[in-house]
Amino acid sequence: MRGHQILLRAESDLETKSYYPDAGIWAVAARAAFLAALGMVMFASLAPVNLVPRFLASRHLEHFAAFYFTTLLAAAAMPRISLLRLGAALGLFAGLLELARMIPSQHRIWGALDWEADFGGILAAAAPMIVAQFRSRFEPRPRR
């Protein structure tokens, strides 16, 4: 292929693929919201109990909700990264936070159920996106 043919092909590829700006206002806002959510989750996990407000009746629901919204924000902030990688990274992050809660000076309760609630939130947020990706692989049936 000649140089101008490669350039024309690259331009046509840009037209058919979705374009997500790296420095646009929405891209920056999505990344800022994601980083803020990560910071809030870290604070809520590691701060003394009396400094963390309670939003829901169950701490498992709080874990679920925190990672549900963090997963949604991660998917918006990093649309080029696969959902599998995002989910794995957030699951690892949740596990590291639970391990940090085991430090005796934290006086925090550690439990595998909290980690399960974190994974539940991650999976609940990712499931509709995975189904949408699956459905997008098929062409719609022609109307009669």
C-alpha positions in Angstrom: 0.0 0.0 0.0 1.1 3.5 -0.7 1.3 6.3 1.8 -1.9 8.1 0.7 -3.9 4.8 0.7 -2.8 4.1 4.2 -3.9 7.6 5.2 -7.3 7.2 3.5 -7.8 3.9 5.2 -6.9 5.3 8.6 -9.4 8.2 8.1 -12.1 5.7 7.1 -11.4 3.7 10.3 -11.8 6.8 12.4 -15.2 7.4 10.8 -16.5 3.9 11.6 -15.1 3.5 15.1 -16.4 5.4 18.1 -14.1 8.2 19.2 -13.5 9.0 22.8 -11.4 12.2 23.4 -8.5 11.8 25.7 -8.5 15.5 26.8 -12.1 16.6 26.3 -14.1 18.0 29.2 -16.2 14.9 29.6 -13.2 12.6 29.5 -11.5 14.7 32.2 -14.6 14.9 34.3 -15.1 11.1 34.1 -11.5 10.4 35.2 -11.8 13.0 38.0 -15.0 11.4 39.2 -13.4 8.0 39.1 -10.4 9.1 41.1 -12.6 10.8 43.6 -14.6 7.6 44.0 -11.5 5.6 44.6 -10.4 8.1 47.2 -13.7 8.0 49.0 -13.7 4.2 49.0 -10.1 4.1 50.4 -11.1 6.7 53.1 -14.2 4.8 54.0 -12.3 1.5 54.2 -9.2 2.7 56.2 -10.4 5.7 58.3 -11.5 5.3 61.9 -15.1 4.1 62.2 -16.3 7.3 63.9 -15.2 9.4 60.9 -17.1 7.4 58.3 -20.8 8.2 57.9 -23.3 5.4 57.5 -25.5 5.7 54.4 -27.2 2.3 54.5 -28.5 -0.1 57.1 -26.0 -2.8 56.2 -22.3 -2.5 55.7 -22.5 -5.1 52.9 -25.0 -2.9 51.0 -22.5 0.0 51.5 -19.7 -2.2 50.0 -21.9 -3.3 47.1 -23.0 0.3 46.3 -19.5 1.7 46.6 -18.1 -0.7 44.1 -21.1 -0.6 41.9 -20.7 3.2 41.3 -16.9 2.9 41.2 -17.2 0.3 38.4 -19.6 2.5 36.5 -17.2 5.5 36.8 -14.2 3.3 35.9 -16.0 2.2 32.7 -16.8 5.8 31.8 -13.2 7.0 32.6 -11.4 4.2 30.7 -13.6 3.1 27.8 -10.7 1.5 25.9 -9.9 -0.9 28.7 -11.8 -4.2 28.6 -14.4 -4.8 31.3 -12.6 -8.0 32.3 -9.5 -6.0 33.1 -11.4 -3.3 34.9 -13.3 -5.8 37.0 -10.1 -7.7 37.8 -8.3 -4.5 38.8 -11.2 -3.3 41.0 -11.5 -6.8 42.6 -7.8 -6.7 43.4 -8.2 -3.2 44.8 -11.1 -4.4 47.0 -9.0 -7.3 48.2 -6.0 -5.1 49.1 -8.4 -2.8 51.1 -9.7 -5.8 52.9 -6.2 -7.0 53.7 -5.3 -3.5 55.0 -8.3 -3.7 57.3 -6.7 -6.7 59.0 -4.0 -4.5 60.4 -4.5 -4.7 64.2 -4.1 -0.9 64.7 -7.1 -0.3 62.5 -9.6 -1.9 64.9 -11.8 -2.6 61.9 -13.8 -5.7 61.1 -12.5 -7.8 58.3 -14.7 -10.3 56.6 -14.8 -12.3 53.4 -18.5 -11.2 53.1 -17.4 -7.6 52.5 -15.1 -8.7 49.7 -18.0 -10.7 48.2 -20.2 -7.7 48.4 -17.5 -5.7 46.6 -17.4 -8.3 43.8 -21.2 -8.3 43.7 -21.2 -4.6 43.0 -18.5 -4.9 40.4 -20.4 -7.7 38.6 -23.8 -6.0 38.9 -22.4 -2.9 37.2 -20.5 -4.8 34.5 -23.2 -7.2 33.6 -25.4 -4.9 31.5 -22.4 -3.5 29.7 -21.3 -7.1 28.9 -24.7 -8.0 27.6 -24.8 -4.8 25.5 -21.4 -5.7 24.0 -22.7 -9.2 23.2 -25.9 -7.9 21.6 -23.9 -5.4 19.5 -22.2 -8.3 17.7 -25.4 -9.2 15.9 -27.1 -7.2 13.2 -30.8 -6.4 13.8 -33.4 -8.4 11.8 -34.8 -6.6 8.8 -38.3 -5.2 9.3 -41.0 -6.7 7.3 
